[in-house]
Amino acid sequence: MSEDRVALISGASRGIGAALAQELAARGWRLSLGMRQPEMPAWADPARVHVFAYDAFDAQAGIRWNDAAIDAFGRIDAVVANAGIMIPKTVIEADDNDMDQLFEVNVKAPQRLAKATWAALSESGRGRVIIIGSLSGKRVKSAKSGLYAVSKFAAVALAHALRHAGFDLGIRATAICPGFVATDMARGISGKADSEMTSPQDLARIVSMLIELPNEASVAEFAINCQLEESY
C-alpha cells in the first residue's frame, strides 16, 4: 500500500472542490473526487485520482464511496465535506421541504460521510475531517440568508462534535468559515465581482495547510472574509 496520503473531496467538479483537488494533487496527495456527474479532470493522473458518483441526498452514498476509495487506494487520510446548497429564503418564507433539503446536504451528508470513513481515518492515526461551513455559520448577515445560516450553524457544530469524537483517535476536525468565495453560488447572491471575493484557490491553500498540520496543532475553526465586517 502506498504511503501517499488519500483525501476524499465532495462537490469536486467545480469551485472550491475543484481548486482543492488541484492543490492537493500538486502536493502529492492521491484523491477520490465525489461528483454528481463524475468526470476525470483534464489535469488528473488516473493512477492517482479516482472519481465517484456522489449524491449528498443519498443516505447510502458515503458508505459506497468509502468502499470504492478503499478499493482504489487502500486508505483514507482526509475527508473534505465541500458539497453544499443555499436556498435564499427567510426562516418565515421557508417550508419544511426547504429546511429538509438544507439539512440533508449541509449537515446530514457530512455526518454520514465522516461516519462511513471513520474506521479508515482512525487507522491513519492522523485522520482529518474538514467541514466547509460559512461565515453564515457564525452570524446571520441578512434575513434572506437566515435559513442557510441555520444549516451552517449546525455544520460548524458538527465539526466541533467530530473533533471531540475523534481526538483520541488522532482525528482532527475543522470548520472552514468563508465569506463570499468566487463561485457560482456566491455570484448568484452577492453582486460582487470575482476580484472582490476570496478566490477558491486561496481557500484551497488554507485547507491544504490545515490538513497537513500535525496532531499537536489542532484548529477547530478557520474564518476568512473578503470584506470588513464588525466581527469577521
C-alpha positions as CSV (number, residue, x, y, z in Angstrom):
1,M,0.0,0.0,0.0
2,S,1.4,3.4,-1.0
3,E,2.3,5.8,1.8
4,D,0.9,8.7,-0.2
5,R,-2.0,10.1,1.7
6,V,-5.5,10.0,0.3
7,A,-8.2,12.6,0.5
8,L,-11.9,12.4,-0.4
9,I,-13.5,15.7,-1.6
10,S,-17.2,16.1,-2.2
11,G,-18.5,18.7,-4.6
12,A,-15.3,18.3,-6.5
13,S,-16.5,19.2,-10.0
14,R,-16.2,22.9,-9.7
15,G,-15.5,25.9,-7.4
16,I,-13.8,25.2,-4.1
17,G,-13.7,21.5,-4.5
18,A,-12.1,21.6,-7.9
19,A,-9.5,24.1,-6.7
20,L,-8.7,22.0,-3.7
21,A,-8.3,18.8,-5.8
22,Q,-5.7,20.5,-7.9
23,E,-3.9,21.9,-4.9
24,L,-3.7,18.6,-3.1
25,A,-2.6,16.8,-6.2
26,A,0.2,19.2,-6.6
27,R,1.2,18.5,-3.0
28,G,1.4,14.8,-3.7
29,W,-1.9,13.6,-2.3
30,R,-4.0,10.9,-4.0
31,L,-7.6,11.8,-4.4
32,S,-11.1,10.4,-4.6
33,L,-13.4,13.0,-6.0
34,G,-17.1,12.9,-5.3
35,M,-19.2,14.4,-8.1
36,R,-22.9,14.1,-9.0
37,Q,-21.7,13.5,-12.6
38,P,-18.2,12.0,-12.3
39,E,-15.7,13.1,-14.9
40,M,-11.9,12.7,-14.6
41,P,-10.4,16.3,-14.6
42,A,-8.2,17.0,-17.6
43,W,-5.2,17.7,-15.3
44,A,-5.5,14.5,-13.3
45,D,-3.4,11.4,-13.4
46,P,-5.9,8.5,-13.4
47,A,-3.4,6.4,-11.5
48,R,-3.6,8.9,-8.6
49,V,-7.1,10.3,-9.0
50,H,-10.4,8.3,-8.6
51,V,-13.8,9.7,-9.3
52,F,-17.0,8.6,-7.7
53,A,-20.7,9.4,-8.4
54,Y,-21.6,11.0,-5.1
55,D,-25.1,12.4,-4.4
56,A,-25.4,14.2,-1.0
57,F,-29.1,13.4,-0.9
58,D,-28.4,9.6,-1.0
59,A,-28.2,8.3,2.6
60,Q,-26.0,5.3,1.5
61,A,-23.6,7.3,-0.8
62,G,-21.0,7.8,1.9
63,I,-20.7,4.1,2.6
64,R,-20.4,3.2,-1.1
65,W,-17.8,6.0,-1.6
66,N,-15.7,4.8,1.4
67,D,-15.7,1.3,0.0
68,A,-14.8,2.4,-3.5
69,A,-11.9,4.7,-2.3
70,I,-10.5,1.9,-0.1
71,D,-10.7,-0.5,-3.1
72,A,-8.8,2.1,-5.2
73,F,-6.2,3.3,-2.7
74,G,-6.3,1.1,0.4
75,R,-6.5,4.0,2.8
76,I,-8.3,7.3,3.6
77,D,-6.5,10.1,5.5
78,A,-8.7,13.1,5.0
79,V,-12.3,13.9,4.1
80,V,-13.4,17.3,2.9
81,A,-17.2,17.8,3.0
82,N,-17.5,20.6,0.5
83,A,-20.8,19.8,-1.2
84,G,-23.5,22.3,-0.1
85,I,-26.6,24.1,-1.2
86,M,-28.1,27.5,-0.5
87,I,-31.8,28.4,-0.5
88,P,-32.2,32.2,-0.3
89,K,-35.3,32.5,1.9
90,T,-36.1,33.9,5.3
91,V,-37.0,31.4,8.1
92,I,-40.6,32.6,7.7
93,E,-40.8,32.1,3.9
94,A,-39.2,28.6,4.2
95,D,-41.3,25.5,4.3
96,D,-40.4,22.0,5.6
97,N,-39.1,20.9,2.3
98,D,-36.6,23.8,2.2
99,M,-35.4,23.1,5.7
100,D,-35.1,19.3,4.9
101,Q,-33.0,19.9,1.8
102,L,-30.6,22.2,3.5
103,F,-30.1,19.9,6.4
104,E,-29.8,16.9,4.2
105,V,-27.0,18.3,2.2
106,N,-25.2,20.7,4.5
107,V,-25.4,18.7,7.8
108,K,-26.6,15.1,7.4
109,A,-24.4,14.3,4.4
110,P,-21.2,15.4,6.0
111,Q,-22.1,13.5,9.2
112,R,-22.8,10.4,7.1
113,L,-19.5,10.7,5.2
114,A,-17.5,11.1,8.4
115,K,-19.2,8.1,9.9
116,A,-18.6,6.0,6.8
117,T,-14.9,6.8,6.7
118,W,-14.3,6.8,10.5
119,A,-12.6,3.4,10.7
120,A,-10.1,4.4,7.9
121,L,-9.5,7.8,9.4
122,S,-8.8,6.2,12.7
123,E,-6.4,3.7,11.2
124,S,-4.5,6.6,9.6
125,G,-3.5,8.0,13.0
126,R,-3.8,11.5,11.7
127,G,-7.1,11.5,10.0
128,R,-8.6,14.8,9.0
129,V,-12.2,16.0,8.5
130,I,-12.8,19.4,7.0
131,I,-16.3,20.8,7.0
132,I,-16.7,23.6,4.6
133,G,-19.1,25.8,6.6
134,S,-19.5,29.5,6.1
135,L,-19.4,32.8,8.0
136,S,-23.2,32.3,7.9
137,G,-22.4,29.6,10.4
138,K,-21.0,32.3,12.7
139,R,-23.5,35.1,12.3
140,V,-26.8,35.9,10.4
141,K,-26.0,38.6,8.0
142,S,-29.4,39.2,6.4
143,A,-33.0,37.9,6.5
144,K,-32.6,36.1,3.2
145,S,-29.5,34.3,4.4
146,G,-31.2,33.3,7.6
147,L,-32.4,29.8,6.6
148,Y,-29.0,29.0,5.1
149,A,-27.4,30.2,8.3
150,V,-29.4,27.8,10.4
151,S,-27.9,24.9,8.5
152,K,-24.4,26.3,8.5
153,F,-24.5,26.9,12.3
154,A,-25.3,23.2,12.6
155,A,-22.5,22.3,10.2
156,V,-20.0,24.2,12.3
157,A,-21.3,22.4,15.4
158,L,-20.9,19.1,13.5
159,A,-17.2,19.9,13.0
160,H,-16.8,20.5,16.8
161,A,-18.6,17.3,17.6
162,L,-16.4,15.3,15.3
163,R,-13.3,16.9,16.8
164,H,-14.4,15.7,20.2
165,A,-15.4,12.3,19.0
166,G,-12.1,11.6,17.1
167,F,-9.5,13.4,19.1
168,D,-8.1,10.4,21.0
169,L,-8.0,8.5,17.7
170,G,-5.8,11.1,16.1
171,I,-8.6,12.6,14.0
172,R,-8.7,16.3,13.8
173,A,-11.8,18.2,12.5
174,T,-12.0,21.8,11.4
175,A,-14.9,24.0,10.3
176,I,-13.8,26.4,7.5
177,C,-15.9,29.5,7.6
178,P,-15.5,31.7,4.5
179,G,-17.5,34.7,3.5
180,F,-18.1,35.3,-0.2
181,V,-15.9,33.0,-2.4
182,A,-15.8,33.5,-6.2
183,T,-18.0,30.5,-7.1
184,D,-21.3,30.1,-8.9
185,M,-23.2,30.1,-5.5
186,A,-21.7,33.5,-4.4
187,R,-22.0,35.1,-7.9
188,G,-25.8,34.4,-7.7
189,I,-26.3,36.3,-4.4
190,S,-23.5,38.7,-3.8
191,G,-23.4,41.1,-6.8
192,K,-19.6,41.3,-6.3
193,A,-17.0,40.9,-9.0
194,D,-14.8,37.8,-8.7
195,S,-11.9,40.1,-7.9
196,E,-13.7,41.3,-4.8
197,M,-14.3,37.9,-3.4
198,T,-12.0,35.3,-1.8
199,S,-10.6,33.0,-4.6
200,P,-11.2,29.3,-4.5
201,Q,-7.5,28.8,-4.9
202,D,-6.7,30.8,-1.8
203,L,-9.3,28.7,0.2
204,A,-7.7,25.6,-1.2
205,R,-4.3,26.6,0.1
206,I,-5.8,27.2,3.5
207,V,-7.5,23.8,3.6
208,S,-4.3,22.1,2.4
209,M,-2.3,23.8,5.2
210,L,-4.8,22.7,7.8
211,I,-4.9,19.1,6.9
212,E,-1.2,18.8,6.7
213,L,-0.7,20.2,10.3
214,P,0.5,17.7,12.9
215,N,-1.9,16.4,15.5
216,E,-0.5,18.8,18.0
217,A,-1.7,21.8,16.0
218,S,-5.5,21.2,16.0
219,V,-7.5,24.1,14.5
220,A,-11.2,24.0,15.5
221,E,-12.4,26.8,13.2
222,F,-10.8,28.9,10.5
223,A,-12.7,32.1,9.4
224,I,-11.8,34.1,6.3
225,N,-13.5,37.1,4.7
226,C,-13.1,39.2,1.6
227,Q,-14.6,42.3,3.3
228,L,-14.6,44.1,6.6
229,E,-17.4,43.2,9.0
230,E,-18.0,44.1,12.6
231,S,-16.9,40.7,13.9
232,Y,-15.4,38.9,10.9
